[in-house]
Amino acid sequence: MGQRCSCSRPKKARLPDVDGTNFRQYTFPFENLVLEGGGAKGAAYVGALKILEDAGILQNIKRFGGTSAGSITAGFLAVGMTPQDILDKMNQDLQKILLGGSPSPCCLCCYFNNLENHYGIFPAEKFLDWYGKAIEEHLQKRRRQISGHENPHKFDNLSGDITFAQVYHALGKELCTVSYETAFSSEVYSHVKTSPLLEIREAVRMSMSIPVVFEAYEPSVGLQPGVRHVDGGMSANYPIYCFEGWWLSMHPENTFAKRLGALNGRNLKKNFLPGVSREHFHSGGNEDREKTLGACLFSDTGELDKFQHQFEDRMEAFLVDFPQYKRILKKPNTKLANEYRQKMERLQVDRDKFLKKLDDDSRLEEKIMQVAALYPNKAEMNRRFDTLFSAPEIIQIYGEPDKDAAFEMLFLNYNKEPVEPTKSVAVGIYQNQKHLQKAKNECLKGSFADTSVEFYGQLMEFIRKNKPMEEYDVGRSIGINVDYIGSLDFDLETGDKEFLMTQGAVATKAFLHDWVRKHVHPPV
């Protein structure tokens, strides 16, 4: 008998064991679902969608929107894919699909050429084919499922190159993806109204074109000239407003012919200025806003979000009521998670050293202020300084055992005359700089960028947060803490994916629990 092969395929990620069916008893107003961009972190949305499906909310969504990774999921949802369908695709080797494998030395010249001429290293051609094939396979499955029950012929002309117009007319859904058009330096909202003939897979490819990482994408639609597009996160990473106002409205009175046709000159131009263009999406009030549900991402490794504390407070309150979920939110034993733990340990060591230095500085500060109190008597100040400070303390302050130079630096101006204490370098260091650093050390989590890729990922996080949501968006947003996962961590293990999905699922339960508590009377 032959021996069985000891090798095995990697375990596939499974949907989280978190149930949201208890929310089916409530009626929610949501018709639109918008997903923030986030690169590899977007896997968290699958868990959130699972709860929305359990709660009966996902089935009632008519419009889907998203940027970058959010657009990938939104496109799948618009053609009718379920959370399980999306997870099946996510379980494939996305790193290979997106990056085409690791670069070999002979390919480096090609990559540099791509970067110089196409704004990005990886062509991501496999992604375009993979995404279209995923849609095609789903439509074929749907055709088989409805055979004998519904009219299967409505899928006859639909394929992997399905357009925005076909999604709208055949499937009854609206989709919006956001990209950044380099030729005109403006954000583009691809939608059945703005781009009816554009293929969904191309719009998604445009939206996820992270600069430097992926080549800019140049779609060719009809007679329109080709224009390069990069990641929509450069201008609108969380377009939760996209289905509000008139810009994407399908009402007859809101056609571009009626809204823009009679304008010219400055009145026309201002419609495309970054600050003014957002006015196109101004809501008619809370009733319009309440129709949109959004999902956004925050993390311990990325830029601190303006409203992150409110999402954290919501989760903490939920876990007080339902402590059983704390157990499943623990970090997994994966390469990424363990590297993060090690980085946090290093960070804590640095913080401990810094706190010790602050203690030492506090003793120095008292002596500094004693010297400053003798202003403007230069001789007395100098004598007190010479008496109070030891040689090691001088080295700590100045870096060298030179008392005269240290005294001059701290208390004298360029004419070597005493400076008013409030304006002296000494007070600047010990009353301003030190306390600023202490406050930052207490409030900010801190992170390490050990590689250029990690640094670039942090830079992208900063850029994507340059236009934060509004205060009123918090109440209609599911805030998902993706913890240690970064945007460019495409090599996720099964444990990482399941961790992200669990975070998404529990965050969604926390949101729905909070929503019911605020909107259902009597509260639960």
C-alpha positions as CSV (number, residue, x, y, z in Angstrom):
1,M,0.0,0.0,0.0
2,G,1.3,3.5,-0.8
3,Q,1.8,6.0,1.9
4,R,-0.7,8.9,2.2
5,C,0.7,12.3,1.4
6,S,1.4,14.2,4.5
7,C,1.0,17.5,2.8
8,S,-2.4,19.3,2.9
9,R,-4.0,22.3,1.4
10,P,-4.3,25.4,3.7
11,K,-7.5,25.4,5.7
12,K,-10.1,27.6,4.2
13,A,-11.6,30.4,6.2
14,R,-15.1,30.0,7.4
15,L,-17.8,32.5,8.2
16,P,-17.8,33.5,11.9
17,D,-20.0,31.7,14.3
18,V,-21.9,34.8,15.2
19,D,-25.7,35.0,14.7
20,G,-27.7,38.0,13.8
21,T,-31.1,36.5,13.2
22,N,-32.5,38.1,16.4
23,F,-32.6,41.4,14.6
24,R,-35.1,40.1,12.1
25,Q,-37.9,41.2,14.4
26,Y,-37.1,44.9,13.7
27,T,-37.7,47.0,10.7
28,F,-34.6,48.9,9.5
29,P,-34.7,51.9,7.0
30,F,-31.5,51.0,5.1
31,E,-31.7,50.9,1.3
32,N,-28.0,51.9,0.6
33,L,-24.8,50.2,1.7
34,V,-21.4,51.9,1.3
35,L,-18.1,50.4,2.2
36,E,-14.9,52.2,2.9
37,G,-11.6,51.4,1.2
38,G,-9.0,49.5,3.1
39,G,-6.9,47.1,1.0
40,A,-6.4,43.7,2.7
41,K,-8.5,44.9,5.7
42,G,-11.6,44.7,3.5
43,A,-12.0,41.0,4.4
44,A,-13.7,42.2,7.6
45,Y,-16.7,43.2,5.5
46,V,-17.6,39.6,4.9
47,G,-18.3,39.1,8.6
48,A,-20.4,42.3,8.7
49,L,-22.4,41.2,5.7
50,K,-23.1,37.8,7.3
51,I,-24.8,39.6,10.2
52,L,-26.7,42.0,7.8
53,E,-27.9,38.9,5.9
54,D,-29.0,37.2,9.1
55,A,-30.9,40.3,10.2
56,G,-32.7,40.5,6.8
57,I,-31.1,43.9,6.0
58,L,-28.8,42.9,3.2
59,Q,-31.7,41.5,1.1
60,N,-33.4,45.0,1.2
61,I,-30.4,46.9,-0.1
62,K,-31.0,48.6,-3.5
63,R,-27.8,50.5,-3.9
64,F,-24.2,49.5,-3.2
65,G,-21.2,51.8,-3.1
66,G,-17.5,51.6,-2.2
67,T,-14.0,52.6,-2.8
68,S,-10.9,50.4,-3.4
69,A,-11.4,47.2,-1.4
70,G,-14.9,48.4,-0.6
71,S,-15.7,48.6,-4.3
72,I,-14.6,45.0,-4.8
73,T,-17.2,43.8,-2.3
74,A,-19.8,46.3,-3.4
75,G,-19.5,45.0,-7.0
76,F,-20.0,41.4,-5.9
77,L,-23.0,42.4,-3.9
78,A,-24.5,44.3,-6.8
79,V,-24.7,41.2,-8.9
80,G,-26.3,39.2,-6.1
81,M,-23.4,37.4,-4.4
82,T,-24.0,36.3,-0.8
83,P,-21.4,36.6,2.0
84,Q,-20.6,33.0,1.6
85,D,-20.1,33.5,-2.2
86,I,-17.7,36.3,-1.5
87,L,-15.8,34.3,1.1
88,D,-15.4,31.5,-1.4
89,K,-13.6,33.9,-3.7
90,M,-11.6,35.4,-0.8
91,N,-10.3,32.0,0.1
92,Q,-8.4,31.9,-3.2
93,D,-4.8,33.1,-3.3
94,L,-5.5,36.8,-3.6
95,Q,-1.9,37.7,-3.2
96,K,-1.0,35.8,-6.4
97,I,-4.1,37.2,-8.2
98,L,-3.3,40.8,-7.2
99,L,0.5,40.8,-7.4
100,G,1.2,37.9,-9.8
101,G,3.6,36.2,-7.4
102,S,6.9,37.5,-6.0
103,P,9.1,39.5,-8.4
104,S,12.1,37.8,-9.8
105,P,15.4,39.6,-10.5
106,C,14.8,39.5,-14.3
107,C,11.4,41.2,-13.8
108,L,12.7,44.1,-11.7
109,C,13.4,46.2,-14.8
110,C,9.9,45.7,-16.0
111,Y,8.5,46.7,-12.6
112,F,10.6,49.9,-12.6
113,N,9.3,50.7,-16.1
114,N,5.8,50.1,-14.9
115,L,6.3,52.4,-12.0
116,E,7.8,55.2,-14.1
117,N,5.2,55.0,-17.0
118,H,2.1,53.6,-15.4
119,Y,2.2,54.9,-11.7
120,G,2.5,51.4,-10.3
121,I,4.5,48.2,-10.1
122,F,2.0,45.4,-10.6
123,P,-0.3,45.3,-13.7
124,A,-3.0,43.4,-11.8
125,E,-4.2,41.9,-15.1
126,K,-5.0,38.6,-13.4
127,F,-7.3,40.5,-11.0
128,L,-9.3,41.9,-13.9
129,D,-9.8,38.4,-15.4
130,W,-10.4,36.8,-12.0
131,Y,-13.1,39.4,-11.0
132,G,-14.9,39.0,-14.3
133,K,-14.8,35.2,-14.1
134,A,-16.1,35.4,-10.5
135,I,-19.1,37.4,-11.7
136,E,-19.6,35.0,-14.7
137,E,-19.7,31.9,-12.5
138,H,-22.1,33.5,-10.1
139,L,-24.5,34.5,-12.9
140,Q,-24.4,31.0,-14.3
141,K,-25.2,29.6,-10.9
142,R,-28.1,32.0,-10.5
143,R,-29.4,31.0,-13.9
144,R,-29.4,27.3,-12.8
145,Q,-31.0,28.2,-9.4
146,I,-34.0,30.0,-10.9
147,S,-34.6,27.6,-13.7
148,G,-38.2,26.5,-13.4
149,H,-39.1,29.1,-10.9
150,E,-38.3,32.5,-12.5
151,N,-37.4,33.6,-16.0
152,P,-33.8,32.4,-16.4
153,H,-33.6,34.3,-19.7
154,K,-33.0,37.6,-17.9
155,F,-29.4,36.3,-17.4
156,D,-28.9,35.3,-21.0
157,N,-27.0,38.5,-22.0
158,L,-25.2,38.9,-18.8
159,S,-21.6,37.8,-18.4
160,G,-18.4,38.7,-16.6
161,D,-18.2,42.0,-18.5
162,I,-21.5,43.1,-17.2
163,T,-22.0,46.9,-17.3
164,F,-23.5,49.4,-14.8
165,A,-26.5,49.7,-17.1
166,Q,-27.1,45.9,-17.1
167,V,-26.8,45.7,-13.4
168,Y,-29.4,48.5,-13.1
169,H,-31.9,47.2,-15.7
170,A,-31.5,43.5,-15.4
171,L,-30.8,43.1,-11.7
172,G,-32.5,46.2,-10.4
173,K,-29.4,47.4,-8.4
174,E,-27.4,50.6,-8.5
175,L,-23.6,50.4,-7.9
176,C,-21.2,53.3,-7.3
177,T,-17.4,52.9,-7.3
178,V,-15.0,55.8,-6.7
179,S,-11.7,56.4,-8.5
180,Y,-9.4,59.3,-9.0
181,E,-8.9,60.6,-12.5
182,T,-5.3,61.7,-13.0
183,A,-5.9,63.8,-16.2
184,F,-8.4,66.1,-14.5
185,S,-7.3,65.7,-10.9
186,S,-10.8,64.9,-9.8
187,E,-12.7,62.1,-8.1
188,V,-15.0,60.0,-10.4
189,Y,-18.2,58.3,-9.2
190,S,-18.8,55.5,-11.7
191,H,-22.5,54.7,-11.8
192,V,-25.3,53.8,-14.2
193,K,-25.9,57.6,-14.5
194,T,-22.3,58.6,-15.2
195,S,-20.9,55.5,-16.9
196,P,-23.7,53.2,-18.1
197,L,-21.4,51.3,-20.6
198,L,-18.5,50.8,-18.2
199,E,-17.9,47.2,-17.1
200,I,-18.2,46.6,-13.4
201,R,-14.9,44.8,-13.3
202,E,-13.1,47.7,-14.9
203,A,-14.6,50.2,-12.5
204,V,-13.5,48.1,-9.6
205,R,-10.0,47.8,-11.1
206,M,-9.9,51.6,-11.4
207,S,-11.0,52.1,-7.8
208,M,-8.4,49.7,-6.3
209,S,-5.4,51.0,-8.2
210,I,-3.2,51.9,-5.2
211,P,-0.5,54.2,-6.5
212,V,3.0,52.7,-6.7
213,V,1.6,49.3,-5.9
214,F,-0.8,48.8,-8.9
215,E,-0.6,50.4,-12.4
216,A,-3.1,53.1,-13.0
217,Y,-6.0,51.7,-15.1
218,E,-7.2,53.3,-18.3
219,P,-10.6,52.0,-19.4
220,S,-11.8,52.3,-23.0
221,V,-15.5,53.0,-23.2
222,G,-17.1,53.8,-26.6
223,L,-15.9,57.0,-28.1
224,Q,-14.6,58.4,-24.9
225,P,-10.8,58.9,-24.8
226,G,-8.9,56.8,-22.4
227,V,-8.1,58.4,-19.0
228,R,-5.9,57.0,-16.3
229,H,-7.5,56.3,-12.9
230,V,-6.0,55.5,-9.6
231,D,-7.3,54.4,-6.2
232,G,-10.4,56.4,-5.2
233,G,-9.0,56.5,-1.6
234,M,-6.9,59.4,-2.8
235,S,-9.9,61.7,-2.7
236,A,-13.0,59.8,-1.3
237,N,-12.1,56.7,0.7
238,Y,-15.5,56.6,2.5
239,P,-18.2,57.9,0.1
240,I,-21.1,57.3,2.5
241,Y,-22.8,60.3,1.0
242,C,-22.7,59.1,-2.6
243,F,-26.4,58.2,-3.0
244,E,-27.6,61.5,-1.5
245,G,-28.3,64.7,-3.3
246,W,-28.8,65.0,-7.1
247,W,-25.5,63.9,-8.6
248,L,-26.3,60.1,-8.8
249,S,-30.1,60.5,-8.5
250,M,-32.0,58.7,-11.2
251,H,-35.0,61.0,-11.0
252,P,-35.8,62.6,-14.4
253,E,-35.5,66.2,-13.0
254,N,-31.9,65.4,-12.0
255,T,-30.4,64.6,-15.4
256,F,-27.1,66.2,-16.1
257,A,-28.7,67.8,-19.2
258,K,-31.1,69.7,-16.9
259,R,-28.6,70.4,-14.1
260,L,-25.6,71.4,-16.1
261,G,-26.9,72.0,-19.6
262,A,-27.7,75.7,-19.1
263,L,-24.6,76.5,-17.2
264,N,-21.3,77.9,-18.6
265,G,-18.1,79.6,-17.5
266,R,-17.6,79.8,-13.8
267,N,-21.0,78.5,-12.9
268,L,-20.2,75.3,-14.8
269,K,-16.6,75.0,-13.7
270,K,-17.4,75.2,-10.0
271,N,-19.4,72.0,-10.2
272,F,-16.0,70.2,-10.6
273,L,-14.0,72.0,-7.9
274,P,-13.2,69.6,-5.1
275,G,-14.7,71.7,-2.3
276,V,-17.9,72.6,-4.3
277,S,-18.5,69.2,-5.9
278,R,-19.4,67.6,-2.6
279,E,-22.5,69.9,-2.6
280,H,-24.0,67.7,-5.3
281,F,-24.4,65.1,-2.6
282,H,-26.0,67.3,0.1
283,S,-28.8,65.4,1.6
284,G,-32.4,66.7,1.9
285,G,-32.2,66.0,5.7
286,N,-32.0,63.2,8.2
287,E,-34.7,61.1,6.3
288,D,-32.4,60.8,3.3
289,R,-29.4,60.0,5.4
290,E,-31.1,57.4,7.4
291,K,-31.5,55.3,4.2
292,T,-27.7,54.8,4.0
293,L,-25.7,52.3,6.1
294,G,-22.0,52.4,5.9
295,A,-19.1,50.3,7.2
296,C,-15.6,51.7,7.9
297,L,-12.4,50.4,9.2
298,F,-10.0,51.6,11.9
299,S,-6.9,49.9,13.4
300,D,-4.2,49.9,16.0
301,T,-1.6,50.3,13.2
302,G,-3.0,53.0,11.1
303,E,-3.8,56.7,11.4
304,L,-6.0,57.6,14.4
305,D,-9.6,58.2,13.1
306,K,-11.4,61.3,14.2
307,F,-14.4,59.4,15.6
308,Q,-12.6,56.2,16.5
309,H,-13.3,56.7,20.2
310,Q,-17.0,56.6,19.5
311,F,-16.8,53.3,17.7
312,E,-14.7,51.9,20.5
313,D,-17.2,53.2,23.1
314,R,-20.0,51.5,21.2
315,M,-18.1,48.2,21.2
316,E,-17.2,48.4,24.9
317,A,-20.8,49.1,25.8
318,F,-21.9,46.1,23.7
319,L,-19.3,43.8,25.4
320,V,-20.5,44.8,28.8
321,D,-24.0,43.6,27.9
322,F,-22.7,40.5,25.9
323,P,-19.3,39.6,27.5
324,Q,-19.4,36.2,25.7
325,Y,-18.0,37.8,22.6
326,K,-14.8,38.9,24.2
327,R,-13.4,35.4,23.9
328,I,-13.8,35.2,20.1
329,L,-12.1,38.6,19.5
330,K,-8.7,37.5,20.6
331,K,-5.8,37.7,18.2
332,P,-4.9,34.5,16.4
333,N,-1.6,32.7,16.5
334,T,-0.5,33.8,13.0
335,K,2.7,35.3,11.6
336,L,1.2,38.8,11.3
337,A,-0.4,38.7,14.7
338,N,2.8,37.5,16.3
339,E,4.9,40.1,14.6
340,Y,2.5,42.7,15.8
341,R,2.8,41.4,19.4
342,Q,6.6,41.6,19.1
343,K,6.4,45.2,17.8
344,M,4.2,46.2,20.6
345,E,6.6,44.7,23.1
346,R,9.4,46.7,21.6
347,L,7.2,49.8,21.7
348,Q,6.5,49.3,25.4
349,V,10.2,49.0,26.1
350,D,10.8,52.3,24.4
351,R,7.9,53.9,26.3
352,D,9.2,52.6,29.6
353,K,12.6,54.2,28.8
354,F,10.8,57.4,27.9
355,L,8.8,57.5,31.1
356,K,12.0,57.0,33.1
357,K,13.6,59.9,31.2
358,L,10.6,62.0,32.1
359,D,11.1,61.2,35.7
360,D,14.8,62.2,35.5
361,D,13.7,65.4,33.6
362,S,11.3,66.3,36.3
363,R,14.1,66.6,38.8
364,L,16.1,68.6,36.3
365,E,13.1,70.8,35.6
366,E,12.9,71.9,39.3
367,K,16.6,72.9,39.2
368,I,16.1,74.7,35.9
369,M,13.2,76.8,37.3
370,Q,15.3,77.7,40.3
371,V,18.0,79.2,38.0
372,A,15.3,80.9,35.9
373,A,13.8,82.6,39.0
374,L,17.0,84.6,39.4
375,Y,16.5,86.4,36.0
376,P,17.8,88.9,35.0
377,N,20.9,88.6,37.3
378,K,23.2,86.8,35.0
379,A,26.0,86.2,37.5
380,E,23.6,84.8,40.2
381,M,21.9,82.6,37.5
382,N,25.3,81.3,36.5
383,R,26.5,80.6,40.1
384,R,23.2,78.8,40.9
385,F,23.5,76.7,37.7
386,D,27.0,75.8,38.6
387,T,26.0,74.8,42.1
388,L,22.9,72.8,41.3
389,F,24.0,70.7,38.3
390,S,26.4,67.8,38.4
391,A,28.6,66.7,35.5
392,P,26.3,63.7,34.5
393,E,23.3,66.1,34.5
394,I,25.1,68.5,32.2
395,I,25.8,65.6,29.8
396,Q,22.2,64.6,30.0
397,I,21.1,68.2,29.1
398,Y,23.8,69.2,26.6
399,G,25.4,66.0,25.5
400,E,28.9,67.1,26.6
401,P,30.4,68.0,30.0
402,D,30.6,71.7,29.2
403,K,28.7,73.8,31.9
404,D,29.3,77.2,30.2
405,A,28.0,76.0,26.9
406,A,24.9,74.3,28.5
407,F,24.2,77.5,30.5
408,E,24.4,79.6,27.4
409,M,22.2,77.3,25.4
410,L,19.5,77.3,28.1
411,F,19.3,80.9,29.4
412,L,21.2,83.3,27.1
413,N,20.4,85.0,23.8
414,Y,22.7,85.6,20.9
415,N,24.2,88.5,22.7
416,K,24.9,86.2,25.6
417,E,22.5,88.1,27.8
418,P,19.8,86.4,29.9
419,V,16.5,85.7,28.2
420,E,13.2,86.3,29.8
421,P,12.3,82.9,31.4
422,T,9.1,82.4,29.5
423,K,11.0,82.8,26.2
424,S,14.1,80.8,27.1
425,V,15.2,77.5,25.6
426,A,15.1,76.0,29.1
427,V,11.4,76.7,29.6
428,G,10.7,75.7,26.0
429,I,12.2,72.3,26.6
430,Y,10.9,71.6,30.1
431,Q,7.6,73.4,30.1
432,N,6.5,72.7,26.5
433,Q,8.4,70.1,24.5
434,K,8.6,67.6,27.4
435,H,4.9,67.8,28.3
436,L,3.9,67.6,24.6
437,Q,5.9,64.4,24.2
438,K,4.4,63.0,27.4
439,A,0.8,63.7,26.2
440,K,1.5,62.1,22.9
441,N,3.0,59.0,24.6
442,E,-0.1,58.6,26.7
443,C,-2.7,59.1,24.0
444,L,-1.2,57.7,20.8
445,K,-0.8,54.0,20.3
446,G,2.3,54.2,18.1
447,S,3.4,51.7,15.5
448,F,6.5,50.5,13.8
449,A,7.4,50.7,10.1
450,D,10.2,48.2,9.8
451,T,10.1,48.1,6.0
452,S,9.5,50.6,3.2
453,V,6.3,48.7,2.4
454,E,5.0,49.2,6.0
455,F,6.0,52.8,5.8
456,Y,4.2,53.3,2.5
457,G,1.1,51.5,4.0
458,Q,1.1,54.0,6.9
459,L,1.4,56.9,4.4
460,M,-1.5,55.6,2.4
461,E,-3.6,55.4,5.6
462,F,-2.8,59.0,6.4
463,I,-3.8,60.1,2.9
464,R,-7.1,58.1,2.9
465,K,-8.1,59.7,6.2
466,N,-7.6,63.3,4.8
467,K,-11.4,63.7,4.4
468,P,-13.0,62.2,7.5
469,M,-16.7,61.5,7.9
470,E,-19.0,63.9,9.5
471,E,-20.3,63.7,13.1
472,Y,-23.7,62.6,11.9
473,D,-22.2,59.7,9.9
474,V,-21.1,57.9,13.1
475,G,-24.7,56.9,13.9
476,R,-25.1,55.2,10.5
477,S,-21.7,53.6,10.3
478,I,-20.4,50.2,11.4
479,G,-16.9,50.9,12.8
480,I,-14.8,47.8,12.5
481,N,-11.5,47.5,14.4
482,V,-9.1,45.5,12.2
483,D,-6.5,45.7,14.9
484,Y,-3.0,44.6,13.6
485,I,-3.9,44.1,9.9
486,G,-2.6,46.7,7.5
487,S,-3.9,47.7,4.0
488,L,-1.0,46.0,2.2
489,D,-1.0,42.8,4.2
490,F,-2.2,40.7,1.2
491,D,-0.5,37.5,2.5
492,L,-3.2,36.8,5.1
493,E,-3.4,33.4,6.7
494,T,-6.7,31.7,7.4
495,G,-6.6,32.8,11.0
496,D,-6.1,36.4,10.0
497,K,-9.1,36.3,7.7
498,E,-11.3,34.7,10.3
499,F,-10.2,37.3,12.8
500,L,-11.1,40.1,10.5
501,M,-14.5,38.6,9.7
502,T,-15.2,38.1,13.4
503,Q,-14.3,41.7,14.1
504,G,-16.7,42.7,11.4
505,A,-19.5,40.5,12.6
506,V,-19.3,41.6,16.3
507,A,-19.0,45.2,15.3
508,T,-22.1,44.9,13.2
509,K,-24.0,43.3,16.1
510,A,-22.8,46.2,18.3
511,F,-24.1,48.7,15.7
512,L,-27.5,47.0,15.4
513,H,-27.9,46.7,19.1
514,D,-27.1,50.4,19.6
515,W,-29.5,51.3,16.7
516,V,-32.4,49.4,18.1
517,R,-31.7,50.9,21.6
518,K,-31.9,54.4,20.1
519,H,-34.8,53.9,17.6
520,V,-37.1,51.3,19.0
521,H,-39.6,52.1,21.7
522,P,-39.6,50.8,24.3
523,P,-35.8,50.3,24.1
524,V,-34.4,46.8,24.4
